[in-house]
Amino acid sequence: MILHSLKNKILMTTMSVIIIMGTFATFTVFLYSKDVLFENEKKSLMTIVSEQAQQISILLKESIYLSQLIAEQDFLLDYLNDPKKTVQDIEVVKRLESYNLDDNYSAIYLMNKEGNTLVSTDETFVSNNYSFRDYFIEAQRGNHYTDISIGATSKELGYYFSAPVINKNKEIIGVLVLKMKPNVINGLIIKPYLESNKERFGLLAVIDGYSIIFHSNDPTKLFKSIADLSLETLKEINDNKRFSDFDIGSLNYNIKLEEIRSIEDSRSIEATSKELNNDLLLNIVKVENTSFYVVMIHNKNELISSALKISYTLAFFVFLSVIIAIISINILVTRFTKPLSELNEVVRKAITEEDLGQRALITSKDEIGVLSENFNELIEKLQKTLINVEEKVQKRTKQLEKTNRAMSGRELKMIELKKEIIDLKNKLKSK
């Protein structure tokens, strides 16, 4: 009973420690892995967005450089300085068309400093005034500018690259503009990438400086703003006719426009969709040297759910390890305490059955083996001692028996002698 109590104490103590520490480890692994996996997923998605932004930036840089290159050509200076110049000069048009080798541009056109189009590879632009456009205003300030808007004449979306035409006196005498077809970016970069990674994406979009979506894998989100736009901002957009007659709606993500415009490189923003009542994660990367941003929007709960699945799996294996540890400890404790159980049985028989011939089985050289060996030596010495005592008792008994016999013979002779004396006395009296 004592041995079983000892075994149970060892098992209960060990299992209690394992269960407590195992539960703590499982809980810690679950929470830590969930956070780490979620952060890793955020970084992974941000990497994808950054790659998209970099690809777009490379294409835009080529057009920015081309607009600067054309604006510096002497034939434009000669044309603008010619007092007898004619609108839509054939030679100038041909020179401009020669720069559209890959047919990436729907129009390349030249405006005077008043914003009137003098020459264009698309005749519908000629004689139209675009002085209200941001790209013209910025070029007039001496800046190279990139913009996105729906054409006032073509009614088609396009990327605009403007560069000032500067004469030898450092005076701005005109503005050169390239209008890139939207499919150059949407078709060559965004669409192929989406098709090869359908399961990874939520909403992927390209937005302008007003947070208005002009490219997206979800057509229903086009020309809607990610940020909540004020009435003043909406009026500004309408005044410069950026998106023609389109009604600019909001996705109602409760994000301020200043928060997006403050992004210099990349940022993750958590928001809430008022319409869907979902928590969202927005990974936003600014396209270098532009006012454009690439945005990827995911349902935060779905990302967390994905991380939770892996966390649950890790926690399960930790818990399973705890169960295996408990079973293993039980087997090992039983195995290690078995020699004690056998020794206890030997002691019990030696005491209750007075059988000193019992010997403990020595199966190891550890403390239990030494204890069994010492017990066997003790039993052997005790057995020898008892045998010696029995021999001495038997020897003494024999001596006592011999003495008793000798004493008994003397007593008989004394009795006979007393009887003879009495008989002699009786004879003398009778005489």
C-alpha positions in Angstrom: 0.0 0.0 0.0 2.9 2.4 0.9 4.6 1.7 -2.5 1.4 2.3 -4.4 0.9 5.6 -2.5 4.5 6.5 -3.4 3.9 5.7 -7.0 0.7 7.6 -7.1 2.4 10.6 -5.5 5.1 10.6 -8.1 2.6 10.2 -10.9 0.1 12.8 -9.6 2.9 15.4 -8.9 4.5 14.8 -12.3 1.3 14.8 -14.2 0.0 17.9 -12.4 3.2 19.8 -13.4 3.0 18.6 -17.0 -0.7 19.5 -17.3 -0.2 23.0 -15.8 2.9 23.7 -17.9 1.4 22.0 -20.9 -1.8 24.1 -20.7 0.3 27.2 -20.3 2.5 26.2 -23.2 -0.5 25.4 -25.4 -2.1 28.8 -24.6 1.1 30.7 -25.1 1.8 28.9 -28.4 -1.7 29.6 -29.6 -1.6 33.3 -28.8 1.9 33.9 -30.0 1.6 31.9 -33.2 -1.7 33.6 -34.0 -0.1 37.1 -33.7 3.1 36.1 -35.5 1.2 34.4 -38.4 -1.1 37.4 -38.8 1.9 39.7 -38.9 3.6 37.5 -41.4 0.5 37.4 -43.6 0.4 41.2 -43.4 4.1 41.4 -44.5 3.5 38.9 -47.3 0.5 40.9 -48.6 2.5 44.1 -48.3 5.3 42.5 -50.4 2.8 41.7 -53.1 1.5 45.3 -53.1 5.0 46.7 -53.2 5.9 44.5 -56.2 2.8 45.9 -58.0 3.7 49.4 -57.1 7.3 48.9 -58.3 6.2 47.5 -61.6 3.8 50.4 -62.2 6.5 52.9 -61.2 8.9 51.4 -63.8 6.4 51.9 -66.6 5.4 55.4 -65.4 9.1 56.4 -65.2 9.6 55.5 -68.8 6.7 57.8 -69.8 7.9 60.6 -67.6 11.3 60.4 -69.2 9.8 60.3 -72.7 7.7 63.4 -72.0 10.8 65.2 -70.8 12.8 64.0 -73.8 10.2 65.2 -76.4 9.7 68.5 -74.6 13.4 69.3 -75.0 13.4 68.7 -78.8 14.4 71.6 -81.0 11.5 71.0 -83.5 9.0 71.9 -80.8 10.8 75.1 -79.9 11.0 76.0 -83.6 7.4 75.3 -84.1 6.2 77.3 -81.0 8.5 80.2 -81.9 7.3 80.3 -85.5 4.9 83.3 -85.9 3.5 81.7 -89.0 2.8 78.3 -87.4 -0.3 76.4 -88.4 -2.5 74.3 -86.2 -1.9 70.5 -86.6 1.3 70.9 -88.6 1.8 67.7 -90.5 5.6 67.5 -90.0 5.2 68.1 -86.2 2.5 65.4 -86.0 4.7 62.9 -87.8 7.6 63.7 -85.4 5.3 63.2 -82.4 3.9 59.9 -83.8 7.5 58.6 -84.2 7.7 58.5 -80.4 4.7 56.2 -80.0 6.5 53.0 -81.2 4.6 50.5 -79.0 1.3 52.3 -79.4 1.1 52.8 -75.7 -0.3 56.3 -76.0 -3.7 57.3 -77.3 -2.5 60.8 -77.9 0.7 62.9 -77.8 -0.1 66.6 -78.0 1.4 70.1 -77.6 -0.3 73.0 -76.0 0.7 76.7 -76.0 1.0 78.6 -72.7 -2.7 79.4 -72.8 -3.6 75.7 -72.7 -4.9 75.5 -76.3 -3.9 72.3 -78.2 -1.9 73.2 -81.3 -0.8 69.7 -82.5 -1.9 66.2 -81.5 -1.6 62.7 -82.8 -5.3 62.5 -82.1 -7.0 65.2 -84.1 -10.0 65.4 -81.7 -7.7 67.1 -79.2 -6.7 70.0 -81.5 -8.0 73.5 -80.6 -9.4 72.3 -77.3 -8.3 74.1 -74.2 -7.1 72.1 -71.2 -5.8 74.8 -69.0 -8.1 73.6 -66.2 -6.2 70.3 -65.9 -3.8 69.8 -63.1 -1.2 68.4 -65.4 -1.2 71.7 -67.4 -1.2 73.9 -64.2 1.8 72.0 -62.8 3.7 72.1 -66.1 3.2 75.8 -66.2 4.9 76.0 -62.8 7.9 74.2 -64.3 7.1 70.7 -62.9 7.0 67.4 -64.6 3.6 65.9 -63.6 1.8 62.6 -63.8 -2.0 62.4 -63.4 -5.0 60.1 -64.1 -8.4 61.3 -65.3 -11.1 60.7 -67.8 -10.5 62.7 -70.9 -12.7 65.7 -71.4 -12.7 65.1 -75.2 -12.3 61.3 -75.5 -14.3 60.4 -72.3 -11.8 57.6 -71.8 -9.6 57.0 -68.8 -5.9 57.7 -69.3 -2.6 58.5 -67.6 -1.3 61.9 -68.4 2.4 62.9 -68.4 3.2 66.6 -68.8 6.4 68.4 -69.2 7.1 72.1 -69.8 8.6 73.3 -73.1 11.3 75.8 -72.1 13.1 78.1 -74.5 16.7 79.3 -74.4 15.6 82.2 -72.1 14.3 79.7 -69.5 10.7 80.8 -70.3 7.9 78.3 -70.5 6.3 78.6 -73.9 4.2 75.5 -74.0 3.3 72.1 -72.5 3.9 68.6 -74.0 1.5 65.9 -72.9 1.5 62.1 -73.3 -1.8 60.3 -72.7 -1.1 56.6 -71.9 -3.8 54.0 -72.5 -5.0 52.4 -69.2 -4.6 48.9 -70.5 -0.8 49.4 -70.5 -0.8 49.1 -66.7 -4.0 47.2 -66.1 -3.4 44.7 -68.8 0.3 44.1 -68.5 0.8 44.1 -64.8 -2.3 44.0 -62.6 -4.6 41.6 -64.5 -2.0 38.9 -65.2 -0.9 39.0 -61.6 -4.4 38.7 -60.3 -5.1 35.7 -62.6 -2.1 33.8 -61.3 -2.9 34.6 -57.6 -6.7 34.5 -57.4 -6.8 33.0 -54.0 -4.4 35.4 -52.4 -6.3 38.6 -53.2 -9.1 40.5 -51.7 -9.7 43.9 -53.4 -6.6 45.1 -55.4 -6.9 48.6 -56.6 -4.9 51.6 -57.8 -6.0 55.0 -56.4 -5.1 58.6 -57.1 -4.3 61.4 -54.7 -7.9 61.7 -53.8 -8.1 58.0 -52.9 -10.4 57.4 -55.9 -10.2 53.9 -57.4 -9.4 54.0 -61.2 -8.1 50.4 -61.5 -9.6 47.4 -59.6 -10.2 43.7 -59.8 -13.7 44.5 -58.7 -15.5 46.7 -61.3 -18.2 47.7 -58.8 -15.6 49.7 -56.9 -14.4 51.9 -59.8 -14.6 55.6 -59.2 -15.3 55.2 -55.5 -13.1 56.7 -52.8 -11.4 54.8 -50.1 -11.3 57.9 -47.9 -14.3 59.9 -46.8 -14.2 63.0 -49.0 -15.4 66.4 -47.8 -17.8 68.5 -49.9 -15.0 70.9 -50.6 -12.8 68.1 -52.0 -15.6 66.7 -54.1 -16.1 70.2 -55.6 -12.4 70.4 -56.3 -12.6 67.1 -58.2 -15.6 68.3 -60.2 -14.1 71.6 -61.0 -11.0 70.1 -62.7 -13.2 67.5 -64.4 -11.0 64.6 -63.4 -13.6 62.0 -63.9 -16.0 63.7 -66.2 -19.7 63.2 -65.2 -19.1 60.2 -63.0 -20.7 60.4 -59.6 -17.8 59.8 -57.1 -19.1 57.6 -54.3 -17.5 56.4 -51.1 -16.7 52.9 -49.8 -17.4 54.2 -46.3 -14.3 52.9 -44.7 -14.1 55.8 -42.2 -10.6 56.8 -43.3 -9.4 60.4 -43.6 -7.9 61.5 -46.9 -5.0 63.1 -45.0 -4.1 59.7 -43.6 -3.6 58.3 -47.1 -1.8 61.4 -48.4 0.7 61.2 -45.5 2.0 57.8 -46.7 5.5 58.3 -48.1 6.3 54.6 -48.7 4.0 52.0 -47.3 1.5 51.5 -44.5 -1.1 49.1 -43.1 -4.3 50.6 -42.1 -7.1 48.9 -40.2 -10.6 50.2 -41.0 -14.3 49.2 -40.7 -16.7 48.8 -43.6 -19.9 50.5 -42.5 -21.9 48.8 -45.3 -20.6 45.2 -44.6 -19.9 45.8 -40.9 -16.5 44.1 -41.3 -13.1 44.9 -40.0 -10.7 45.5 -42.9 -7.0 45.5 -43.4 -5.6 47.9 -46.0 -2.0 47.5 -47.3 -1.1 50.7 -49.1 2.1 51.4 -51.1 2.8 54.7 -52.8 4.0 54.6 -56.4 7.3 56.4 -56.5 7.4 59.9 -57.9 3.6 60.0 -58.4 0.4 60.7 -56.4 -0.8 57.2 -57.1 -1.1 54.3 -54.5 -1.6 50.6 -54.9 -4.0 49.2 -52.3 -4.9 45.7 -51.3 -7.9 45.3 -49.0 -8.7 42.1 -47.1 -11.4 41.1 -44.6 -9.3 41.1 -41.4 -11.4 38.3 -39.9 -10.6 36.1 -42.8 -6.9 36.7 -42.4 -7.1 36.0 -38.7 -9.2 32.9 -39.4 -6.4 31.6 -41.6 -3.9 32.3 -38.9 -6.2 30.7 -36.3 -6.3 27.4 -38.3 -2.5 27.1 -38.1 -2.5 28.2 -34.5 -5.1 25.6 -33.6 -3.0 23.0 -35.3 0.1 24.0 -33.4 -1.8 24.1 -30.1 -3.2 20.6 -30.8 0.2 19.2 -31.4 1.5 20.8 -28.2 -1.5 19.3 -26.3 -0.9 16.0 -27.9 2.7 16.1 -26.8 1.5 16.7 -23.2 -0.8 13.6 -23.4 2.1 11.5 -24.8 4.3 12.9 -22.0 1.8 11.9 -19.4 1.5 8.3 -20.8 5.2 8.0 -21.1 5.8 9.2 -17.5 3.2 6.7 -16.3 4.9 3.9 -18.1 8.4 4.9 -16.9 7.3 5.4 -13.3 5.6 2.0 -13.3 8.7 0.5 -14.7 11.1 2.2 -12.3 9.0 1.4 -9.2 8.5 -2.2 -10.2 11.7 -3.4 -8.3 10.4 -1.6 -5.2 7.1 -3.4 -5.5 8.9 -6.8 -5.8 11.2 -5.9 -2.8 8.1 -4.9 -0.8 6.6 -8.3 -1.6 9.7 -10.1 -0.4 9.8 -8.2 2.8 6.1 -8.9 3.4 6.5 -12.7 3.0 9.6 -12.6 5.2 7.7 -11.0 8.0 4.2 -12.5 7.7 5.2 -16.0 6.6 8.5 -16.0 8.6 10.2 -17.2 5.5 13.8 -16.0 5.6 14.6 -17.9 2.4 13.1 -15.0 0.4 15.5 -13.0 -1.7 15.0 -9.8 -3.7 15.7 -9.9 -7.4 18.5 -7.5 -8.4 17.8 -6.2 -11.9 19.8 -2.9 -11.9 22.9 -1.3 -10.4 21.1 1.9 -9.3 19.8 2.9 -5.9 17.0 0.3 -6.0 19.5 -2.4 -7.0 21.8 -1.5 -4.1 18.8 -1.5 -1.7 17.8 -5.0 -2.9 21.4 -6.2 -2.5 21.7 -4.7 1.0 18.3 -6.3 1.9 19.5 -9.7 0.8 22.7 -9.3 2.9 20.6 -8.3 5.9 18.3 -11.4 5.5 21.3 -13.7 5.1 22.9 -12.3 8.3 19.6 -12.5 10.2 19.1 -16.1 9.0 22.7 -17.1 10.1 22.1 -15.4 13.4 18.9 -17.3 14.0 20.6 -20.6 13.0 23.4 -19.9 15.5 20.9 -19.1 18.2 19.0 -22.3 17.5 22.2 -24.4 17.7 23.2 -22.8 21.0 19.7 -23.3 22.4 19.7 -27.0 21.4 23.2 -27.5 22.9 22.2 -25.8 26.2 19.0 -27.9 26.2 21.0 -31.1 25.9 23.3 -30.0 28.8 20.3 -29.2 31.0 18.8 -32.6 30.1 22.0 -34.4 31.1 22.2 -32.4 34.3 18.6 -33.2 35.1 19.2 -36.9 34.6 22.2 -36.8 36.9 20.3 -34.9 39.6 17.3 -37.4 39.3 19.7 -40.4 39.9 21.1 -38.8 43.1 17.6 -38.1 44.4 16.6 -41.7 43.9 19.7 -42.9 45.8 19.0 -40.5 48.6 15.5 -41.8 48.9 16.6 -45.4 49.0 19.3 -44.5 51.6 16.6 -42.8 53.7 14.4 -45.8 53.4 17.2 -48.2 54.5 17.9 -45.9 57.5 14.3 -46.0 58.5 14.1 -49.8 58.2 17.3 -50.1 60.3 15.8 -47.9 63.0 12.7 -50.0 63.1 14.7 -53.3 63.5 16.6 -51.9 66.4 13.5 -50.8 68.2 12.0 -54.2 67.8 14.8 -55.9 69.5 
